[in-house]
């Protein structure tokens, strides 16, 4: 079982690279047991989507 600290790093790494099958499984297992990390994953996804939208808006307004 991964620690919250390891899951935190793994979630951030998943934005830059594809996680291995073992990493994905261990992440899911941890998220089933840990509400705090599940909330972090959801917040991180929302933030990522919002930042992409902001970058697109900023790029369009500069054109």
C-alpha positions in Angstrom: 0.0 0.0 0.0 1.3 3.4 -1.0 1.6 6.3 1.5 -0.2 9.6 0.9 3.1 11.2 0.1 3.9 8.6 -2.5 0.4 9.0 -4.0 0.8 12.8 -4.1 4.0 12.4 -6.1 2.5 9.8 -8.4 -0.6 12.0 -9.2 1.7 14.9 -10.1 3.9 12.6 -12.2 0.8 11.3 -14.0 0.4 14.7 -15.6 3.7 14.3 -17.4 3.9 10.7 -18.1 1.8 7.5 -18.3 1.9 5.5 -15.1 2.8 1.8 -15.3 0.1 -0.8 -14.7 1.5 -1.5 -11.2 1.5 2.3 -10.3 -2.1 2.7 -11.6 -3.3 -0.3 -9.5 -1.5 0.8 -6.4 -2.9 4.3 -6.8 -6.5 3.0 -7.2 -6.1 0.8 -4.2 -4.9 3.7 -2.1 -7.7 6.0 -3.3 -10.3 3.4 -2.3 -9.0 3.6 1.3 -8.0 7.3 1.6 -10.6 10.1 1.3 -8.0 12.9 1.6 -6.1 11.6 -1.5 -9.3 11.1 -3.4 -10.2 14.8 -2.8 -6.7 15.8 -3.9 -7.0 13.9 -7.1 -10.4 15.5 -7.9 -9.1 19.0 -7.1 -6.0 18.4 -9.2 -8.1 17.4 -12.2 -10.3 20.5 -11.8 -7.3 22.7 -11.6 -5.7 21.2 -14.6 -8.9 21.7 -16.7 -9.2 25.3 -15.6 -5.6 26.1 -16.4 -6.0 24.6 -19.9 -9.1 26.7 -20.4 -7.3 29.8 -19.1 -4.3 29.2 -21.4 -6.6 28.8 -24.4 -8.5 32.0 -23.5 -5.2 33.9 -23.1 -3.8 32.7 -26.4 -7.0 33.7 -28.2 -7.0 37.2 -26.8 -3.4 37.8 -27.8 -4.1 36.9 -31.5 
